[in-house]
Amino acid sequence: MTTMPNYSRMALAALALCLTGPTAALPQDDGRRTVRVPTVDVGANFMSIRQKNQEATRERFTVPIGFKFSDQVRDSGIDFRHESVDDSSKYWKPVHYDHGNGVVAADVDGDELLDLYFVTQLGGNQLWKNLGGGRFADVTEAAGVALADRVGVTASFADVDNDGDQDLFVTTVRYGNVLFENDGKGRFKDISAAAGLDYSGHSSGAVFFDYDLDGRLDLFVANVGRYTFDEKGRGGAYVGMADAFEGHLYPERSERSILYRNLGGNRFEDVSEKTGLVDTSWSGDATIADLNRDGYPDLYVLNMQGDDHYYENQAGKRFVERTAAHFPKTSWGAMGVKFFDFDNDARTDLLVTDMHSDMDEKGFEPLAEKNKLFGVMVAGGENNIPGNSFWVRQEDGSYQELSDKLGAENYWPWGISVADLNADGFEDVFLASSMNYPFRYGINSVFVNNAGKEFLDAEFLLGVEPRRDGRTHAPVFELECGGTDQEHERCQGWDERITIVGALGTRSSIIFDLDGDGDLDIVTNEFNDGPQVLVSNLAQTAKPKHLSVSLVGTRSNRDGIGATVTVVTDKGSYTRYQDSTSGYLSHCSLPMYFGLGDATKVERVEVEWPSGEKQTVTRGLATSGSVKIVEPQAEGS
C-alpha cells in the first residue's frame, strides 16, 4: 500500500502487550513514592516510528492536511474528570466496565450553541453550557442531571415530544435508565417511570429513530448481558464477574436489548417481541440506515462478542434479520459502527471497529503467551472478521469488505466519529482507541479520507497525537501498602502509601464546530482523566468552504432523524444521512456539516424527509454559512 508502510495488526499486537513487569518508584515532594506501571522504551519508540512513517507519507495526500488540532481544555473552562469503578482500576479485572462512557452534545437551552454532557461511572455526570468562543460553564446542578448516585454508561439527546427542545436519555448499570424532559430552558425533570423507560440492567448505547414513521421518535436500548454480581463495591457499583468476558458462552447471562415505541404524551411501550426484534447479542451500541431505500430506517446492532445483526424494517411493522444478505462476515468483537458515504457515490458504506479480537489470546500470536487475561473469547468461525471491517457498497448494491486495502485498520479501537475534518467534501474518521491501566499506552487514530480512494493515517500530522503536554500516563489509584491494601499485588515490596500510574486512553468522542469558526473540532471522554478539547485551526489557515444544514421536521420527527440530505454544488454532490450518532456511546443533535472543497456555488439542497416529503431548497445558500430547513406542512394543515 505505502512506500513506508504502517504497522500491521500483528506488529501492533506485539507492541501492546499487557504490562506484567516489575514496578519502579519515583520520589515525590511529599515524601511518598509513585509506583509507575512499566513503560519500557518500546512504547515511546513505537510512537516515534509511527510519527516518522506518517511524515514520510505527506506527498501521498491529495487533500488538505495543512492544519492542526490543539488541546484547549484549559481555555474551555471544562474541568470534568471521568472516574471509573474499582473493577477497572484498583481491583482491575476483564469486565465490561472498562468500556467507559459517552459524551453527547445538543443545544439544551435554545441559544443556538451546542452544549456538552459528559457521562462517568462514579461521581456524577456533568452538563456544560456553551458560552460561545470555545468557553463552557458547568450548569449540572441547575439542570438537575448529575445522577451522582448511579453508575452511568452513556446518554442520547432527542426531542422525544416534538416540542422544540432536546430531552435527555441516560443509561446506567443496574440503577435504572433515565428519561429527562427538557423545559425548553435547559432544566430537566425525571419522567422515567411514567414514560416506561426506567429499565434496570446492564444497559449501554441508546439510539433514537422513528421506525414506524408516525412522526415520533422511538428508542432502541442496547443491553450488554449480565456481567455483575449482586454485591456492591465503592460508590455502589455492582462488582463485576471475573469471567465476564466469557459471558456470551452462558445463555443464562444474556440480556435482551429493547425496542420502545413512542406512544406520544411521553409514554413508551416495549415492542421488541411484537416487532420480531428480539436481540440477545452482547451489544454495546447500534445505529440506523436505510439500505433498501424504502423510507423505513433499518437497524444494525453490534455484538462485542459474536456476530453483528442487521435488521431490515418491514414497513414499520416488523424487523427481519438480513445480515448475511448484505454482510456475509462481521467483525467478531465489534465496538463502534457508522454508515457513511466514503467515496461520494451516493451509496452508503459501513465501518465497524473491532476491539475484542485485539484482546483475545488466540487472535494474534504475539499475544498468545503474554495476554491470558480474557480466557476463551472467540467462538466465531468463517463468518467472522478478526479486526475492523469496512464494507463498501458496489454499483450492483452488494457490499465488499475492503478494510485492509483502504487502510481502515488500527489497534484497540472503540468509537467511530465521522466528519469532514478538512472540509474537502470527503468524510474523515476519528477513532477513539487504547486500553488504559494495566496496559501500554495506545494512540487515537485519525483516518484522513484521501479523496475517496483510501484512508491515510494522520493523527501525528494533525496534532491529535501525542496528547497534550506529551502526557501518556496519569495517576489511577492509591494504595496503603502498610495498612489496608497490604495484600494488593502492587504492594509487593512496599510498606508505604503509593500511587499507581497508568496509561491514558479515550473511549468516545464527538465532532462539531465548538467555537463557531466554521471548522470542526473534537471533544473526547477519557477514562479516569479529563476530556480532550481538540480545537482545529483550519478556519484560521485555509478559510474552508462549508454549509451547515439544520433540519426541523413537522410531519416527520422534529429532529429530522432518518432524513437524507444532498448538497449539490458546481463541483459535485455530497449526501449525508441524519442518524444522530457520533461515535461509540456518543449521540447528539447536531447540524449536518458539509465540506464543499473548491466549490464556488451551492446550487441546491435536496431533503428526503422520513415522511416521504421531498424538498428542494435553492435560496439562502452560501459556500460558507448555514441554513435551517423546515419541512413543509401537509396540505390543508
N, C-alpha and C positions, 0 to 999 in steps of 0.2 A: 504493500500500500504506500509506504513512505520511504524516502531515501534514508531517513533517520527514524526507524520505527518506534512506536510507543511500546511500553512493556506489554507483553501478552498477559492474559488472565493467569496463566501458570506462573509467570515470573512475579506478578503482583502477589499471588498467594504466598510464594516463598518469602517475600519481603514483609509479610503481615502476620507472622506467626504470633500466637498467644504468648504473652510475656510471663515466663515462669522462672526467670533467673534470679540471682541474689539482689537484695536491695542495697542502696547506697545512701549514706547520710550526709546532709549538708547542714552546717551550723546556722542558727538563726540569732538575731539580735537579742531575743528574749531568753536565750539560753536553751531553748528547745531545739530539737532536731527535726528536720524534714526527711521522711523516708520517700525517696523518689522511685517510682516504678521504673524499671530498667528502660533506657532509651539508647541502646547501643548505636554506633555510628551508621549502621546500615539504613536506619530511618532517614537521617539527615542526608546521607549520600544519595538515597533514592530520590528525595525531593530535589536535590541539586541536579542530578542527572536528568530528571523529568523536565525541569525548567530549561536546561540546555537543549534538550530534544525539541521542546516547543519553540524555542528561539530559532532553531535551525529550520523550522517549517514555515517561517513567516512568508517566504516567497510563494508558498503554495496557496495562500489565501487570495481569493479573487473578490473578497468582500471586505468592508471596512473593519479594521481592528486597531485603529489608532486612537483608542480611548482607554480609560482606566476606571476601575472601581476603587473607592477608598472607604474604610470603615469609619463612619461618622456617628457611631453610637453615643459617644460622649457629647457631641454637639447636639444630638437629637433630644437629649434630656431623658431618654429611656434608661431606667436603672433596674428593670425587671431582671430577675435571676431565676432560672429554672432549678428546681430541686427534685431529685429523684428519691424513690423509696430505697430502703436499705438493701433490698434484693438486687438492686442494680449498682450498689456501691459497697458499703461496709461488709455485707454478707453476700457478695455477688454470687449469682447462680444463673445458668442459662434459662431465663424465664422471660415472658413477653413484656414485662415492664420495661425492658431495655429498648423497646421500640419507640419510646419517647412520646412527644406531644406536638400538637399543631400550633400554628399561628394563622389567624384569619383577619380579613380586612373588609370594612364596609363604612359607608357614611351613616353613622348611627344617629346623628342629630340634625341632619338636613342642611348642613352648611357647605355641602359640595366638596368637602375634604375627607379623604379616606382615613378612618381611624383603625387602630390595631388592637386585637385581643389575643393575648398570649396565654396558653394553657400549660399548667405544670402539674406534677403529681402531688407535691406537698407544698403547703404554704399559701395556696390561693392563686387563682388566675387573676390577670390584670387587664384592664381596658385603658388604652392610651389614646387621648383625644389629639387629633392633628390640629396644631395651631397655625399651620402654614409655614412655608420656608424651611421645611425639614425639622421643625420643632414639635415636641409632643408633651402632653401633661397627663399625669395619672388621675383618672376620674373613676376608678374602680368603686370606691366607697359610695360616691353619689349615684353611680349607675346601678349598684346593687348586684353585681355579677361575679363576685370573688369566688364563691363556693369553697371557702377555705376549709370546710370540714369534710371535703370529698377528695377522692383521688381521681384527678382529671385525666382525660385522654386527648380529646380534640373538640372542635366546635365547627358550626356552619352558620353563616348568616343567610337569611332569606326572608322575603316578605310573605309570610305564610297566610296572612289575612287580606292581602291586596289593599292595604290602607295607605301605602306610600312610604312606609318606613321599614327598616331592617330589623327583623326579630332574630333571636339567637337561640340555637340549639347546642347543648353541651353533652358530651358522652363521658361516662365515668366507669371505673372498675368497681362494680357491685355496690354503688351508692346511689343508684337511680339516675337515669338520664334526665335532663332538664330542658324545658322549653321556656324561654323568657319572651314575654310580649313587650315590644317597644312602645312607649307612649308618644313617640314622634320627636321627643326632645333628648333622647339618649338615656332615659331612665327605664328600667326594666322590672317586670313583675313575673314571678314564677307561676306559670299556669300548667305545669307538667301533669299533675294528677287529673285535673279537669279535661285536659286535652287528650289523655290516654297515652302519653309519651314518657311515662316515668319508669319504664322497664329497668330492672336492676340485674346486671350480669357483666360479662366481660366484653363490653361494647368498645367499638373503635370508630372507624370513619362513618360519616353520615352524609348522604347525598340527597339533595332536594331536586325533584324533577316532576313534571306533570305527565304521568304515564297514561292517563285516560283522556287527556286534552279537554278537561272540563273547566280550565282556567284557574285551577287551584293547585298549588304545589304539594305534591305527595313526598314521602320521605322513605328512603332505604337506609337502615342502620345495619352496618356490618358488625357481627359478633364473632369474636375470635374463636372461642372454645374455652372450656374450664381449665384454667392454669393456676388457680389458687386454692388453698385450704380455707377452713373457717376461722383459723387462728389469725389474730391481728398483731401487727408489729408497730413500729414507731409511726406516729401520725395516723394511726387507724388503718393503715394499708394491710390488706389481706396477704398473708405470707404465701409466696409462690412455691409451687411444686418443684422439687429438684429435677424431675424428669419432664418438665413442662414441654420441652421441645420434642418429646416423643408422644405428646398427647393425641396427635392425629391417628396413632395406632390403636387408640382405645375409643371405640364408638360411644361409650357412655359419657365421655368428656365433651362430645360435640355440643355446640350451642347454635341453634338455628338463627340466621340473620332474619331481619323483619322488614317487610314492606308495609308501610302505613298509607292508607288512602285518606286524603284530606276531605272531610265531610262538610267543611265550611263551619263558620262560627267557632273556630279554634278547637275543633274536635277531630280526632283521627281514629281510624279503625285498622286493626291488623288484618290485612287481606292476603297474607303470604300463601296460605293454603288455597284460598278461593281463586287466586290467580295462577296457581301452579308454581309460584316462585318459592320453592322450599329448598334453600341452600344451606348446607351444613359444613361448608368449607371452613378451614381455619383462616378466616378472612379479616384483613385489616382495613380494606378500603374497596371502593368500586367507582365506576364512572359511567356516563351515558354516551350514547352515539345513536345515529340512525343510519345504519349501513344499507338498508334496502330502500331508503328514501320514501317511505310511506307516510312520513309525518309523525309517526309514533316513536318516542325515544326508547331505544333498547338499553340493556344494562350489561356491563362487563364487570364481573365480580372476581377480584383477586383471591388467590389461595396461597398463603405463605408457606404451606406445607402440602403441596399436591397440585392437582390440575385446576387451572382457572376455568371459569364458566362464562360463556356469552349467552345471554337470554334474549331471544327475539320477542318483541312486543306484538301480540296478535290483536291489533285494533283496540287496545286498551282493555281487553277482556282477560287475556291470559298471557303468560310468558312460556315460551318453548325453548329448551336448551338446544342451541345450534352452534356450539363451539367448533366442532370438527368440520363443519361445512365451510367455515371461514379460516380457522386457525388450527390446523391438524396437530400442531405441537404447541405447548405453552411452557413458559418458564416454570421450574418446579418450586422455587421459593420466592414468589412474586411479592413485591412490596409497594411499588409505585406504578401508576398507569396514566397514560394520556393519549387520546386520539387527537391528531392534528394533521394538517396538510404539509408534509415535509418539503415537497418539491413544487408546490403551487400549480398542481394539475387538476385542482378541484376534486381530488379523490382523497378520502380520509385514510391516513396511515395510523399505525398503532405502535407505541413504545411502552414496553413493560420492563421494569427493573427487577433484578433477582438478587436478593440479599442472602437468602439462606443456603443456596448452593455454595456460596463462598465460605460458609461456616462449617460445611459438612466434612467429616474425616475421610469420607470416601470420594468426595467430589474432585479433589485435586491432590495429587500425590505428594507435593511438598508439605501438605498439612497432615498427612497420614500419621506420622509419628508424634508430632507436636500438639496437634489440636484434637484431643479426645473429649472435649467439653460437651459436645452436643449429641453424643451417643448415636443411636440408629435414627437417622432422619429421612434420608432419601428412600422413598418407596415407589418412585416413578419408574417408567420404562421408556420405550421407544417414542412415546408421545410427549416426552418432556425435554426441555432445553436447559442445560446447566449454564446459566448466565442470562444476561439481558436478552430480550427478543425485540426485534424491530421489524414489524410487518408492513411492507409497502404494497399498496393496492395497485394492481395492474389494470391495463385497459379493459380486459375481459371481466373485471370485477373480482378476480381471485387475489389472494394475498401471497407474497413471497417473503420469507424471512431473510433479512439482509444485515443483521446487526454487525457481524464481523466485516463484511465488505464495506459497509458505510461508516464504520468507526463508532458504533454506538455501544461499545463495551467499556465498563470501568469496574472498580472494585469496591465492595461494601456499600452498594447504593441503597438509599431509602427513597426520598421523594423526587418527583419529576416536576419542575416548574418550566413551562414552555412559554416563550415570549420572544419578540424581535428585539434583541438587545442592541443591535447596531442600526436598526431602522432601515434595513436594506430591502425589506419585503419578505425575507425568509425567516421563519421562526427558529430560534436557538433554544438550547436546553441547559438549565442549571440542575445538577444532580447533588442533592444533599447526601453526604456519604460519611463513612467512618464507623467506629465501634466503641470508642472511649475505654475507660478502665475495665478490665486489666489488659487491654490490647495496645498495640502500637498506634501511633497517630496515623490517621487516614485522611487523605485530601478530599475536598469537594471538587467536583468536576464541572467544567463548562464545555459543552459541545457547541462550537460555532458552526452554523449551517453554511456550508460553502456553496451557496447558490443552488441548493437542491441537488448537488452531486454527491456530497459526503459530509460527515461531521469531522471537524478538526479540534483536537484538544487545545484549550486556550486559557485555562484557569490561571496560569502563571503570566501569560502575556497580558491578561486583562486586570491583574492585581487582586484577583479573588484569593489566590494563594501566593506566598504564605500569608497567614492570618495577621490580624492587627498586631503591631509591635513584634511580629515574628513569633508570637506565642504558639506553642503546640501543646502545652500541658498546663494544668492548674490544680490546686488542692481539691480533693474529693471528699475526704473524711478524716477524722482524727481518732486516735486510739490511746487509751490509758493502759499502756503495757505493764505498768507497775501496779495496776489495780483491776478494774472490771473487765478489761479486754486482754488480760494476760494470756489467755488461751487462743487468741486470734492468730491465724497463720502468719500474718505480717509482723507479729510481735516477737517472733523467734529471734533471740539475740538482743532484745531491747527490754529495758525495765523502766522506761520513762514515757512521757507523753510525746507522741509522734504524729506527724501529719502525712497522710498518703496523697501523693500527687499522681494524676492520671492524664491520659490523652484527652484533648478537646475533641468534640465531634458534633456535627449538625444532624438533625433529624428531619426538619421540614423547612419550607421556605415559601414565600410569595413574591411575585414580581409586579410592581406597579410604579407609577410616576409619583414618588414620595414627596418630592419638593416642588412639583408643578412646573418644571422647566422644559418639559417636552421629551425627555428621555426616560428610560425605565431603570429603576433601582431594585435592589434585592434586600429583603428582610428575612432573617432566619430565626428559628428557635433552636438554640443549642441544648445540649444535655449537660446538666449541672454547671451552667455558666450563663452569662448574659447573652443577648442576641447580637448578631452582626447586622449593622445597618449599612449596607454596601451601596454607596451613592455613586452614580455614574457621572462622568464629566463629558459625555458625548455631546450634550447640548452646548457646552462651552467650547468644544473643539471643532465640531462639524456642522452645527445647526441642522439637525436631522429633520427631514420631511416626514410628517406623520398625520394620521387622523384618528382621533379617539371617538368611538361610537358608543353612546349610551342608549339603551332601549327602555321604553316604557310601554308595557303591554296594557291593553284594555280588554279585549275579548280573551286574549292569552293571559297567562300569569303576569303579574306586574313586572317581574324581573326579566321577562323575555327569555327565560331558560328554555332551551330547546330550539331557539331560533337560529337560522343560518344567515350570515351576513356576508355579502360580497362587495368589495370596494373595487370599482373599475376606474383605472387611470389611463392616461395616454401611453403608458409604458407597460401595462399589464393589469391582471386582475388578481385579487387576494381574497380567499374565502376562509372564514372562521365560523366555528360552531359554538354557540354560547352554552357551556356546560357548567359554569360557575366553579370549576376546580382549578387549583393552583398548587399541585404537589401533594405528596403523601400527607394525609391528615390535614390538609390545608385547603379550605374552600372559602370563596369570597365573592362579594358582589362588586364587580369592577367594570369600568368602561372597557370596551374591546379596543385594543391598541393595534393599529395598522401602520407599520413602517412602509414608506412609499418609495424608498430608493431614490432614483433620479427622475421620478415623475415630475412633470411641470403642471399637471392639471388632474383634478379628480372629476371625472365625468359624471359618475352617479354612484349611489349606494343602493344595493338591492337587498331587501329583507324578506325572508320566508318565515313568517310567524308560525308558532305552534298551532294557531287557529286555522291555518291554511291560507290566510291572507298573504298575498304577495304585494309588496310595496316598493316603489322606486322613488328615491329622493335625488333631486338634481340641484336644489338650491341650498345656499349656505354652506357650501363645501369648499374647504381650503386645503392646501398641501401642508399646512402647519396649523392645526387647530382641532376643534372638537365639534360634534354635532349630536343633538338629542333627537331621537326618532320616536315619535309616538304612534302606536298602532292605530289605524283608522277604526272608528266605531262602526258597528254593523249598521246597515241602512235601516232607518226608522227608529234607531235607539236614541 
